[in-house]
Amino acid sequence: MDTKTIESFILEAIPDASLVRVEDVRGDGAHYTATIASPSFAGKTRVEQHRMVHAAVKEKIGDKIHALSIQTIVDGT
Amino acid sequence: MMQSAMFERIEKEIMANDVVLYMKGTAAFPKCNFSASVVQILSKLGIRFRDVNAMDDSELRRGLSDFANWPTLPQLYVKGEFIGGADIVREMYEAGELQALLEDRGVA
């Protein structure tokens, strides 16, 4: 799956994100890392922040996406 | 197994053991890098934990996914509380937060 497509799913679910970067770390189209910064993460636990990202890519995980490593950043500005 | 019975099994397991890691493979032989990374961190901190291999048990995997509202393995529990998966555990470890949490819960 194209990294731009995954980025668009995340951006759709978290529209105020100031940063959405997805990388295909092994170049195999199955293992990705996602870095997302958003003010929407403020006041949420890491688990809650990651759940927001899971929800965005839900239908794809385990099917088209084998592994997705997530880093969320609270954008305070 | 009914979902309620599966939830009961998980609840029992995470209450009976201070630290439980649901993972792919075992602590001695992890079968995925994400699981291995959490084993490595817990071992580095000298934390004793119960490892549960959920890799070949699709019912348990589904149960865990619904129980924690978390789609993937590994899943780390401390004193019955879901702490997170591999990314969160690593982030917490690097920030010193995992050590603080374990101390706070009286398991470090």
N, CA and C atoms of all chains as a GROMACS GRO file, in nm:
protein
  555
    1MET      N    1   0.084  -0.120   0.000
    1MET     CA    2   0.000   0.000   0.000
    1MET      C    3   0.087   0.125   0.000
    2ASP      N    4   0.046   0.221  -0.077
    2ASP     CA    5   0.120   0.345  -0.094
    2ASP      C    6   0.120   0.426   0.036
    3THR      N    7   0.236   0.479   0.073
    3THR     CA    8   0.243   0.556   0.198
    3THR      C    9   0.152   0.680   0.192
    4LYS      N   10   0.140   0.739   0.074
    4LYS     CA   11   0.055   0.858   0.059
    4LYS      C   12  -0.092   0.823   0.088
    5THR      N   13  -0.132   0.703   0.051
    5THR     CA   14  -0.269   0.659   0.076
    5THR      C   15  -0.294   0.646   0.226
    6ILE      N   16  -0.197   0.587   0.296
    6ILE     CA   17  -0.211   0.572   0.442
    6ILE      C   18  -0.213   0.710   0.507
    7GLU      N   19  -0.126   0.798   0.458
    7GLU     CA   20  -0.126   0.935   0.512
    7GLU      C   21  -0.261   1.002   0.494
    8SER      N   22  -0.323   0.978   0.380
    8SER     CA   23  -0.453   1.042   0.354
    8SER      C   24  -0.561   0.987   0.447
    9PHE      N   25  -0.555   0.857   0.479
    9PHE     CA   26  -0.651   0.798   0.575
    9PHE      C   27  -0.636   0.866   0.711
   10ILE      N   28  -0.511   0.884   0.753
   10ILE     CA   29  -0.486   0.941   0.885
   10ILE      C   30  -0.529   1.087   0.888
   11LEU      N   31  -0.497   1.158   0.781
   11LEU     CA   32  -0.531   1.300   0.775
   11LEU      C   33  -0.684   1.320   0.773
   12GLU      N   34  -0.752   1.225   0.711
   12GLU     CA   35  -0.898   1.231   0.707
   12GLU      C   36  -0.956   1.216   0.848
   13ALA      N   37  -0.895   1.128   0.926
   13ALA     CA   38  -0.946   1.100   1.062
   13ALA      C   39  -0.899   1.206   1.162
   14ILE      N   40  -0.781   1.263   1.137
   14ILE     CA   41  -0.726   1.365   1.228
   14ILE      C   42  -0.694   1.488   1.143
   15PRO      N   43  -0.796   1.562   1.104
   15PRO     CA   44  -0.776   1.669   1.005
   15PRO      C   45  -0.690   1.786   1.054
   16ASP      N   46  -0.678   1.802   1.186
   16ASP     CA   47  -0.598   1.915   1.234
   16ASP      C   48  -0.450   1.878   1.252
   17ALA      N   49  -0.413   1.759   1.204
   17ALA     CA   50  -0.274   1.716   1.220
   17ALA      C   51  -0.179   1.812   1.147
   18SER      N   52  -0.072   1.853   1.218
   18SER     CA   53   0.025   1.943   1.156
   18SER      C   54   0.135   1.863   1.088
   19LEU      N   55   0.142   1.735   1.124
   19LEU     CA   56   0.241   1.647   1.061
   19LEU      C   57   0.183   1.506   1.048
   20VAL      N   58   0.185   1.453   0.928
   20VAL     CA   59   0.152   1.312   0.907
   20VAL      C   60   0.256   1.257   0.812
   21ARG      N   61   0.342   1.171   0.866
   21ARG     CA   62   0.446   1.114   0.781
   21ARG      C   63   0.446   0.963   0.794
   22VAL      N   64   0.425   0.896   0.685
   22VAL     CA   65   0.426   0.749   0.685
   22VAL      C   66   0.542   0.702   0.599
   23GLU      N   67   0.620   0.610   0.653
   23GLU     CA   68   0.733   0.556   0.577
   23GLU      C   69   0.724   0.405   0.567
   24ASP      N   70   0.758   0.357   0.451
   24ASP     CA   71   0.764   0.213   0.426
   24ASP      C   72   0.906   0.170   0.462
   25VAL      N   73   0.924   0.130   0.590
   25VAL     CA   74   1.060   0.119   0.643
   25VAL      C   75   1.145   0.012   0.577
   26ARG      N   76   1.081  -0.095   0.530
   26ARG     CA   77   1.160  -0.201   0.468
   26ARG      C   78   1.147  -0.200   0.317
   27GLY      N   79   1.061  -0.112   0.269
   27GLY     CA   80   1.037  -0.108   0.126
   27GLY      C   81   0.964  -0.231   0.074
   28ASP      N   82   0.891  -0.299   0.166
   28ASP     CA   83   0.822  -0.422   0.126
   28ASP      C   84   0.670  -0.404   0.116
   29GLY      N   85   0.625  -0.280   0.141
   29GLY     CA   86   0.481  -0.255   0.133
   29GLY      C   87   0.401  -0.321   0.243
   30ALA      N   88   0.465  -0.352   0.355
   30ALA     CA   89   0.394  -0.418   0.464
   30ALA      C   90   0.429  -0.364   0.603
   31HIS      N   91   0.550  -0.311   0.615
   31HIS     CA   92   0.595  -0.259   0.744
   31HIS      C   93   0.611  -0.107   0.736
   32TYR      N   94   0.531  -0.039   0.817
   32TYR     CA   95   0.531   0.107   0.809
   32TYR      C   96   0.557   0.171   0.944
   33THR      N   97   0.611   0.293   0.938
   33THR     CA   98   0.612   0.376   1.058
   33THR      C   99   0.530   0.501   1.027
   34ALA      N  100   0.455   0.546   1.127
   34ALA     CA  101   0.375   0.666   1.110
   34ALA      C  102   0.408   0.763   1.222
   35THR      N  103   0.435   0.887   1.185
   35THR     CA  104   0.458   0.993   1.283
   35THR      C  105   0.350   1.098   1.262
   36ILE      N  106   0.277   1.126   1.368
   36ILE     CA  107   0.164   1.218   1.358
   36ILE      C  108   0.172   1.320   1.471
   37ALA      N  109   0.164   1.448   1.436
   37ALA     CA  110   0.157   1.553   1.536
   37ALA      C  111   0.022   1.623   1.521
   38SER      N  112  -0.045   1.641   1.634
   38SER     CA  113  -0.176   1.706   1.629
   38SER      C  114  -0.211   1.766   1.765
   39PRO      N  115  -0.277   1.881   1.765
   39PRO     CA  116  -0.326   1.936   1.892
   39PRO      C  117  -0.438   1.850   1.951
   40SER      N  118  -0.501   1.766   1.870
   40SER     CA  119  -0.609   1.679   1.919
   40SER      C  120  -0.559   1.575   2.020
   41PHE      N  121  -0.428   1.553   2.023
   41PHE     CA  122  -0.373   1.454   2.116
   41PHE      C  123  -0.361   1.510   2.258
   42ALA      N  124  -0.373   1.641   2.270
   42ALA     CA  125  -0.354   1.704   2.402
   42ALA      C  126  -0.454   1.650   2.503
   43GLY      N  127  -0.406   1.623   2.622
   43GLY     CA  128  -0.492   1.574   2.730
   43GLY      C  129  -0.529   1.428   2.718
   44LYS      N  130  -0.476   1.362   2.616
   44LYS     CA  131  -0.505   1.218   2.599
   44LYS      C  132  -0.382   1.136   2.636
   45THR      N  133  -0.408   1.014   2.685
   45THR     CA  134  -0.296   0.924   2.714
   45THR      C  135  -0.238   0.874   2.582
   46ARG      N  136  -0.118   0.818   2.589
   46ARG     CA  137  -0.057   0.762   2.467
   46ARG      C  138  -0.148   0.656   2.406
   47VAL      N  139  -0.207   0.574   2.495
   47VAL     CA  140  -0.295   0.468   2.446
   47VAL      C  141  -0.412   0.529   2.368
   48GLU      N  142  -0.470   0.635   2.421
   48GLU     CA  143  -0.583   0.700   2.352
   48GLU      C  144  -0.539   0.763   2.220
   49GLN      N  145  -0.419   0.822   2.221
   49GLN     CA  146  -0.365   0.884   2.098
   49GLN      C  147  -0.347   0.778   1.989
   50HIS      N  148  -0.291   0.664   2.030
   50HIS     CA  149  -0.268   0.557   1.932
   50HIS      C  150  -0.400   0.500   1.880
   51ARG      N  151  -0.500   0.493   1.971
   51ARG     CA  152  -0.631   0.442   1.928
   51ARG      C  153  -0.690   0.529   1.818
   52MET      N  154  -0.666   0.661   1.824
   52MET     CA  155  -0.717   0.751   1.720
   52MET      C  156  -0.654   0.716   1.585
   53VAL      N  157  -0.525   0.680   1.590
   53VAL     CA  158  -0.456   0.644   1.465
   53VAL      C  159  -0.503   0.506   1.417
   54HIS      N  160  -0.520   0.413   1.513
   54HIS     CA  161  -0.572   0.280   1.477
   54HIS      C  162  -0.705   0.293   1.404
   55ALA      N  163  -0.792   0.380   1.460
   55ALA     CA  164  -0.925   0.395   1.402
   55ALA      C  165  -0.916   0.442   1.257
   56ALA      N  166  -0.816   0.526   1.229
   56ALA     CA  167  -0.802   0.582   1.094
   56ALA      C  168  -0.762   0.475   0.992
   57VAL      N  169  -0.688   0.376   1.037
   57VAL     CA  170  -0.637   0.275   0.943
   57VAL      C  171  -0.696   0.137   0.968
   58LYS      N  172  -0.798   0.135   1.051
   58LYS     CA  173  -0.857   0.011   1.103
   58LYS      C  174  -0.876  -0.099   0.999
   59GLU      N  175  -0.942  -0.063   0.890
   59GLU     CA  176  -0.978  -0.165   0.790
   59GLU      C  177  -0.853  -0.224   0.723
   60LYS      N  178  -0.744  -0.151   0.732
   60LYS     CA  179  -0.623  -0.192   0.658
   60LYS      C  180  -0.528  -0.276   0.741
   61ILE      N  181  -0.532  -0.256   0.872
   61ILE     CA  182  -0.437  -0.327   0.958
   61ILE      C  183  -0.457  -0.478   0.950
   62GLY      N  184  -0.348  -0.549   0.942
   62GLY     CA  185  -0.356  -0.694   0.941
   62GLY      C  186  -0.388  -0.749   0.803
   63ASP      N  187  -0.439  -0.663   0.718
   63ASP     CA  188  -0.476  -0.707   0.584
   63ASP      C  189  -0.368  -0.655   0.489
   64LYS      N  190  -0.379  -0.525   0.455
   64LYS     CA  191  -0.280  -0.466   0.366
   64LYS      C  192  -0.155  -0.422   0.445
   65ILE      N  193  -0.178  -0.385   0.572
   65ILE     CA  194  -0.066  -0.340   0.654
   65ILE      C  195  -0.032  -0.452   0.752
   66HIS      N  196   0.090  -0.502   0.744
   66HIS     CA  197   0.129  -0.608   0.835
   66HIS      C  198   0.170  -0.550   0.970
   67ALA      N  199   0.248  -0.445   0.967
   67ALA     CA  200   0.295  -0.386   1.092
   67ALA      C  201   0.302  -0.235   1.077
   68LEU      N  202   0.248  -0.167   1.175
   68LEU     CA  203   0.250  -0.022   1.174
   68LEU      C  204   0.301   0.028   1.308
   69SER      N  205   0.418   0.091   1.304
   69SER     CA  206   0.476   0.148   1.424
   69SER      C  207   0.431   0.294   1.431
   70ILE      N  208   0.381   0.334   1.547
   70ILE     CA  209   0.320   0.467   1.556
   70ILE      C  210   0.393   0.555   1.658
   71GLN      N  211   0.418   0.680   1.617
   71GLN     CA  212   0.466   0.779   1.714
   71GLN      C  213   0.373   0.899   1.706
   72THR      N  214   0.313   0.933   1.819
   72THR     CA  215   0.225   1.049   1.823
   72THR      C  216   0.293   1.162   1.899
   73ILE      N  217   0.270   1.282   1.853
   73ILE     CA  218   0.329   1.401   1.915
   73ILE      C  219   0.216   1.500   1.943
   74VAL      N  220   0.211   1.547   2.067
   74VAL     CA  221   0.113   1.649   2.100
   74VAL      C  222   0.163   1.782   2.047
   75ASP      N  223   0.088   1.839   1.954
   75ASP     CA  224   0.126   1.967   1.897
   75ASP      C  225   0.059   2.077   1.978
   76GLY      N  226   0.141   2.145   2.057
   76GLY     CA  227   0.084   2.241   2.150
   76GLY      C  228   0.062   2.380   2.094
   77THR      N  229   0.106   2.403   1.970
   77THR     CA  230   0.097   2.541   1.918
   77THR      C  231  -0.030   2.563   1.840
   78MET      N  232  -1.534  -2.037   2.248
   78MET     CA  233  -1.553  -1.977   2.380
   78MET      C  234  -1.630  -1.846   2.366
   79MET      N  235  -1.722  -1.824   2.457
   79MET     CA  236  -1.797  -1.698   2.457
   79MET      C  237  -1.702  -1.583   2.488
   80GLN      N  238  -1.734  -1.464   2.438
   80GLN     CA  239  -1.648  -1.350   2.464
   80GLN      C  240  -1.635  -1.325   2.615
   81SER      N  241  -1.748  -1.340   2.687
   81SER     CA  242  -1.744  -1.313   2.832
   81SER      C  243  -1.649  -1.409   2.902
   82ALA      N  244  -1.647  -1.534   2.859
   82ALA     CA  245  -1.556  -1.632   2.919
   82ALA      C  246  -1.411  -1.597   2.888
   83MET      N  247  -1.388  -1.548   2.765
   83MET     CA  248  -1.252  -1.509   2.727
   83MET      C  249  -1.207  -1.386   2.806
   84PHE      N  250  -1.297  -1.290   2.822
   84PHE     CA  251  -1.264  -1.171   2.902
   84PHE      C  252  -1.232  -1.211   3.045
   85GLU      N  253  -1.310  -1.307   3.096
   85GLU     CA  254  -1.289  -1.354   3.233
   85GLU      C  255  -1.150  -1.417   3.247
   86ARG      N  256  -1.113  -1.495   3.148
   86ARG     CA  257  -0.981  -1.558   3.148
   86ARG      C  258  -0.870  -1.452   3.150
   87ILE      N  259  -0.884  -1.351   3.064
   87ILE     CA  260  -0.783  -1.245   3.056
   87ILE      C  261  -0.778  -1.168   3.188
   88GLU      N  262  -0.895  -1.133   3.239
   88GLU     CA  263  -0.901  -1.058   3.364
   88GLU      C  264  -0.832  -1.134   3.477
   89LYS      N  265  -0.861  -1.262   3.484
   89LYS     CA  266  -0.800  -1.345   3.588
   89LYS      C  267  -0.648  -1.344   3.576
   90GLU      N  268  -0.603  -1.357   3.453
   90GLU     CA  269  -0.459  -1.366   3.426
   90GLU      C  270  -0.387  -1.236   3.464
   91ILE      N  271  -0.448  -1.122   3.429
   91ILE     CA  272  -0.380  -0.994   3.454
   91ILE      C  273  -0.395  -0.948   3.598
   92MET      N  274  -0.488  -1.009   3.671
   92MET     CA  275  -0.500  -0.977   3.813
   92MET      C  276  -0.409  -1.069   3.897
   93ALA      N  277  -0.390  -1.192   3.849
   93ALA     CA  278  -0.312  -1.289   3.925
   93ALA      C  279  -0.162  -1.268   3.910
   94ASN      N  280  -0.122  -1.192   3.807
   94ASN     CA  281   0.020  -1.166   3.783
   94ASN      C  282   0.044  -1.016   3.776
   95ASP      N  283   0.148  -0.969   3.845
   95ASP     CA  284   0.176  -0.825   3.849
   95ASP      C  285   0.201  -0.769   3.709
   96VAL      N  286   0.278  -0.842   3.632
   96VAL     CA  287   0.314  -0.796   3.497
   96VAL      C  288   0.288  -0.910   3.399
   97VAL      N  289   0.206  -0.883   3.299
   97VAL     CA  290   0.173  -0.985   3.198
   97VAL      C  291   0.200  -0.927   3.060
   98LEU      N  292   0.271  -1.007   2.980
   98LEU     CA  293   0.295  -0.966   2.841
   98LEU      C  294   0.231  -1.070   2.747
   99TYR      N  295   0.128  -1.026   2.676
   99TYR     CA  296   0.070  -1.108   2.570
   99TYR      C  297   0.152  -1.081   2.445
  100MET      N  298   0.201  -1.186   2.385
  100MET     CA  299   0.299  -1.165   2.278
  100MET      C  300   0.294  -1.274   2.173
  101LYS      N  301   0.375  -1.255   2.069
  101LYS     CA  302   0.393  -1.361   1.970
  101LYS      C  303   0.521  -1.434   2.006
  102GLY      N  304   0.508  -1.561   2.039
  102GLY     CA  305   0.621  -1.638   2.087
  102GLY      C  306   0.629  -1.631   2.238
  103THR      N  307   0.744  -1.669   2.291
  103THR     CA  308   0.763  -1.667   2.436
  103THR      C  309   0.877  -1.571   2.469
  104ALA      N  310   0.892  -1.544   2.599
  104ALA     CA  311   1.000  -1.454   2.641
  104ALA      C  312   1.135  -1.510   2.593
  105ALA      N  313   1.149  -1.642   2.600
  105ALA     CA  314   1.275  -1.705   2.558
  105ALA      C  315   1.291  -1.703   2.406
  106PHE      N  316   1.179  -1.721   2.336
  106PHE     CA  317   1.182  -1.724   2.189
  106PHE      C  318   1.072  -1.638   2.129
  107PRO      N  319   1.093  -1.507   2.131
  107PRO     CA  320   0.992  -1.419   2.070
  107PRO      C  321   0.985  -1.442   1.920
  108LYS      N  322   0.864  -1.436   1.864
  108LYS     CA  323   0.847  -1.464   1.722
  108LYS      C  324   0.821  -1.338   1.641
  109CYS      N  325   0.836  -1.222   1.703
  109CYS     CA  326   0.824  -1.100   1.625
  109CYS      C  327   0.906  -0.991   1.694
  110ASN      N  328   0.955  -0.896   1.614
  110ASN     CA  329   1.045  -0.794   1.667
  110ASN      C  330   0.980  -0.705   1.770
  111PHE      N  331   0.848  -0.679   1.751
  111PHE     CA  332   0.779  -0.591   1.845
  111PHE      C  333   0.771  -0.658   1.982
  112SER      N  334   0.736  -0.786   1.982
  112SER     CA  335   0.731  -0.862   2.108
  112SER      C  336   0.870  -0.870   2.170
  113ALA      N  337   0.970  -0.896   2.087
  113ALA     CA  338   1.107  -0.909   2.137
  113ALA      C  339   1.153  -0.781   2.203
  114SER      N  340   1.114  -0.666   2.148
  114SER     CA  341   1.162  -0.539   2.203
  114SER      C  342   1.106  -0.516   2.344
  115VAL      N  343   0.983  -0.558   2.369
  115VAL     CA  344   0.925  -0.540   2.503
  115VAL      C  345   0.990  -0.637   2.602
  116VAL      N  346   1.013  -0.760   2.558
  116VAL     CA  347   1.083  -0.858   2.643
  116VAL      C  348   1.219  -0.803   2.683
  117GLN      N  349   1.287  -0.744   2.587
  117GLN     CA  350   1.422  -0.692   2.611
  117GLN      C  351   1.419  -0.579   2.714
  118ILE      N  352   1.321  -0.491   2.703
  118ILE     CA  353   1.311  -0.378   2.796
  118ILE      C  354   1.280  -0.428   2.937
  119LEU      N  355   1.183  -0.518   2.948
  119LEU     CA  356   1.146  -0.570   3.080
  119LEU      C  357   1.265  -0.643   3.143
  120SER      N  358   1.338  -0.718   3.061
  120SER     CA  359   1.453  -0.791   3.112
  120SER      C  360   1.562  -0.695   3.158
  121LYS      N  361   1.583  -0.588   3.080
  121LYS     CA  362   1.682  -0.489   3.115
  121LYS      C  363   1.650  -0.426   3.250
  122LEU      N  364   1.521  -0.408   3.276
  122LEU     CA  365   1.478  -0.348   3.402
  122LEU      C  366   1.470  -0.450   3.516
  123GLY      N  367   1.498  -0.577   3.482
  123GLY     CA  368   1.493  -0.682   3.583
  123GLY      C  369   1.353  -0.711   3.634
  124ILE      N  370   1.254  -0.692   3.548
  124ILE     CA  371   1.114  -0.714   3.586
  124ILE      C  372   1.073  -0.857   3.555
  125ARG      N  373   1.021  -0.926   3.655
  125ARG     CA  374   0.967  -1.060   3.631
  125ARG      C  375   0.828  -1.045   3.572
  126PHE      N  376   0.800  -1.121   3.470
  126PHE     CA  377   0.668  -1.109   3.408
  126PHE      C  378   0.620  -1.243   3.357
  127ARG      N  379   0.489  -1.251   3.344
  127ARG     CA  380   0.428  -1.369   3.288
  127ARG      C  381   0.414  -1.347   3.137
  128ASP      N  382   0.473  -1.435   3.058
  128ASP     CA  383   0.457  -1.424   2.913
  128ASP      C  384   0.350  -1.522   2.866
  129VAL      N  385   0.262  -1.471   2.781
  129VAL     CA  386   0.156  -1.555   2.726
  129VAL      C  387   0.165  -1.548   2.574
  130ASN      N  388   0.187  -1.662   2.514
  130ASN     CA  389   0.198  -1.669   2.369
  130ASN      C  390   0.059  -1.675   2.305
  131ALA      N  391   0.023  -1.570   2.236
  131ALA     CA  392  -0.110  -1.564   2.175
  131ALA      C  393  -0.104  -1.587   2.024
  132MET      N  394   0.016  -1.618   1.975
  132MET     CA  395   0.035  -1.624   1.831
  132MET      C  396  -0.055  -1.727   1.762
  133ASP      N  397  -0.061  -1.847   1.818
  133ASP     CA  398  -0.137  -1.953   1.751
  133ASP      C  399  -0.276  -1.972   1.810
  134ASP      N  400  -0.322  -1.875   1.887
  134ASP     CA  401  -0.452  -1.885   1.951
  134ASP      C  402  -0.538  -1.768   1.902
  135SER      N  403  -0.608  -1.790   1.793
  135SER     CA  404  -0.681  -1.679   1.730
  135SER      C  405  -0.794  -1.629   1.820
  136GLU      N  406  -0.849  -1.720   1.899
  136GLU     CA  407  -0.957  -1.680   1.990
  136GLU      C  408  -0.904  -1.584   2.098
  137LEU      N  409  -0.788  -1.618   2.151
  137LEU     CA  410  -0.726  -1.532   2.252
  137LEU      C  411  -0.687  -1.398   2.189
  138ARG      N  412  -0.633  -1.404   2.068
  138ARG     CA  413  -0.594  -1.279   2.000
  138ARG      C  414  -0.713  -1.187   1.980
  139ARG      N  415  -0.824  -1.245   1.935
  139ARG     CA  416  -0.945  -1.166   1.916
  139ARG      C  417  -0.995  -1.111   2.049
  140GLY      N  418  -0.990  -1.198   2.151
  140GLY     CA  419  -1.033  -1.157   2.285
  140GLY      C  420  -0.951  -1.040   2.337
  141LEU      N  421  -0.819  -1.047   2.318
  141LEU     CA  422  -0.729  -0.941   2.364
  141LEU      C  423  -0.755  -0.812   2.290
  142SER      N  424  -0.777  -0.825   2.159
  142SER     CA  425  -0.802  -0.708   2.075
  142SER      C  426  -0.927  -0.634   2.124
  143ASP      N  427  -1.032  -0.709   2.155
  143ASP     CA  428  -1.157  -0.648   2.203
  143ASP      C  429  -1.145  -0.600   2.347
  144PHE      N  430  -1.078  -0.680   2.428
  144PHE     CA  431  -1.065  -0.649   2.571
  144PHE      C  432  -0.994  -0.514   2.591
  145ALA      N  433  -0.883  -0.497   2.521
  145ALA     CA  434  -0.802  -0.376   2.539
  145ALA      C  435  -0.839  -0.266   2.440
  146ASN      N  436  -0.928  -0.298   2.346
  146ASN     CA  437  -0.954  -0.206   2.235
  146ASN      C  438  -0.821  -0.167   2.171
  147TRP      N  439  -0.747  -0.270   2.136
  147TRP     CA  440  -0.611  -0.253   2.084
  147TRP      C  441  -0.589  -0.364   1.981
  148PRO      N  442  -0.557  -0.330   1.855
  148PRO     CA  443  -0.564  -0.432   1.750
  148PRO      C  444  -0.445  -0.526   1.739
  149THR      N  445  -0.335  -0.494   1.809
  149THR     CA  446  -0.213  -0.569   1.781
  149THR      C  447  -0.148  -0.627   1.906
  150LEU      N  448  -0.054  -0.716   1.884
  150LEU     CA  449   0.033  -0.770   1.989
  150LEU      C  450   0.171  -0.708   1.969
  151PRO      N  451   0.251  -0.696   2.073
  151PRO     CA  452   0.226  -0.736   2.212
  151PRO      C  453   0.134  -0.639   2.286
  152GLN      N  454   0.086  -0.685   2.401
  152GLN     CA  455   0.010  -0.601   2.494
  152GLN      C  456   0.068  -0.621   2.633
  153LEU      N  457   0.103  -0.510   2.696
  153LEU     CA  458   0.161  -0.517   2.830
  153LEU      C  459   0.059  -0.471   2.934
  154TYR      N  460   0.045  -0.552   3.038
  154TYR     CA  461  -0.042  -0.518   3.151
  154TYR      C  462   0.039  -0.513   3.279
  155VAL      N  463   0.013  -0.411   3.359
  155VAL     CA  464   0.076  -0.400   3.492
  155VAL      C  465  -0.035  -0.387   3.595
  156LYS      N  466  -0.038  -0.478   3.688
  156LYS     CA  467  -0.141  -0.478   3.793
  156LYS      C  468  -0.282  -0.463   3.734
  157GLY      N  469  -0.305  -0.537   3.629
  157GLY     CA  470  -0.437  -0.539   3.570
  157GLY      C  471  -0.467  -0.425   3.474
  158GLU      N  472  -0.371  -0.332   3.458
  158GLU     CA  473  -0.396  -0.216   3.373
  158GLU      C  474  -0.322  -0.230   3.240
  159PHE      N  475  -0.393  -0.202   3.131
  159PHE     CA  476  -0.329  -0.206   2.999
  159PHE      C  477  -0.237  -0.085   2.984
  160ILE      N  478  -0.110  -0.111   2.956
  160ILE     CA  479  -0.011  -0.004   2.947
  160ILE      C  480   0.011   0.038   2.802
  161GLY      N  481   0.014  -0.060   2.712
  161GLY     CA  482   0.032  -0.025   2.572
  161GLY      C  483   0.098  -0.137   2.493
  162GLY      N  484   0.129  -0.105   2.368
  162GLY     CA  485   0.200  -0.198   2.281
  162GLY      C  486   0.348  -0.162   2.277
  163ALA      N  487   0.418  -0.217   2.178
  163ALA     CA  488   0.563  -0.203   2.172
  163ALA      C  489   0.610  -0.058   2.159
  164ASP      N  490   0.540   0.021   2.076
  164ASP     CA  491   0.584   0.161   2.055
  164ASP      C  492   0.572   0.240   2.185
  165ILE      N  493   0.460   0.223   2.253
  165ILE     CA  494   0.436   0.299   2.376
  165ILE      C  495   0.532   0.255   2.486
  166VAL      N  496   0.554   0.125   2.498
  166VAL     CA  497   0.646   0.074   2.600
  166VAL      C  498   0.786   0.129   2.575
  167ARG      N  499   0.828   0.132   2.449
  167ARG     CA  500   0.962   0.184   2.418
  167ARG      C  501   0.971   0.334   2.450
  168GLU      N  502   0.869   0.408   2.407
  168GLU     CA  503   0.867   0.552   2.436
  168GLU      C  504   0.871   0.580   2.586
  169MET      N  505   0.792   0.504   2.661
  169MET     CA  506   0.787   0.523   2.806
  169MET      C  507   0.920   0.487   2.870
  170TYR      N  508   0.980   0.379   2.819
  170TYR     CA  509   1.110   0.336   2.872
  170TYR      C  510   1.215   0.443   2.848
  171GLU      N  511   1.217   0.496   2.725
  171GLU     CA  512   1.318   0.597   2.691
  171GLU      C  513   1.299   0.726   2.770
  172ALA      N  514   1.175   0.753   2.809
  172ALA     CA  515   1.147   0.875   2.886
  172ALA      C  516   1.158   0.852   3.037
  173GLY      N  517   1.188   0.727   3.076
  173GLY     CA  518   1.197   0.695   3.218
  173GLY      C  519   1.061   0.676   3.283
  174GLU      N  520   0.954   0.684   3.202
  174GLU     CA  521   0.819   0.675   3.257
  174GLU      C  522   0.779   0.533   3.294
  175LEU      N  523   0.832   0.437   3.221
  175LEU     CA  524   0.797   0.298   3.250
  175LEU      C  525   0.853   0.256   3.385
  176GLN      N  526   0.979   0.294   3.409
  176GLN     CA  527   1.042   0.263   3.537
  176GLN      C  528   0.962   0.327   3.650
  177ALA      N  529   0.921   0.454   3.630
  177ALA     CA  530   0.844   0.525   3.732
  177ALA      C  531   0.711   0.456   3.758
  178LEU      N  532   0.646   0.413   3.651
  178LEU     CA  533   0.516   0.346   3.666
  178LEU      C  534   0.531   0.214   3.742
  179LEU      N  535   0.634   0.138   3.706
  179LEU     CA  536   0.656   0.008   3.772
  179LEU      C  537   0.687   0.027   3.921
  180GLU      N  538   0.765   0.130   3.949
  180GLU     CA  539   0.796   0.160   4.090
  180GLU      C  540   0.670   0.202   4.164
  181ASP      N  541   0.594   0.288   4.098
  181ASP     CA  542   0.471   0.339   4.156
  181ASP      C  543   0.373   0.225   4.188
  182ARG      N  544   0.371   0.124   4.100
  182ARG     CA  545   0.279   0.011   4.120
  182ARG      C  546   0.339  -0.096   4.211
  183GLY      N  547   0.462  -0.069   4.256
  183GLY     CA  548   0.525  -0.162   4.349
  183GLY      C  549   0.576  -0.291   4.288
  184VAL      N  550   0.609  -0.288   4.158
  184VAL     CA  551   0.659  -0.410   4.096
  184VAL      C  552   0.805  -0.398   4.050
  185ALA      N  553   0.867  -0.283   4.070
  185ALA     CA  554   1.007  -0.267   4.028
  185ALA      C  555   1.102  -0.300   4.142
   0.00000   0.00000   0.00000
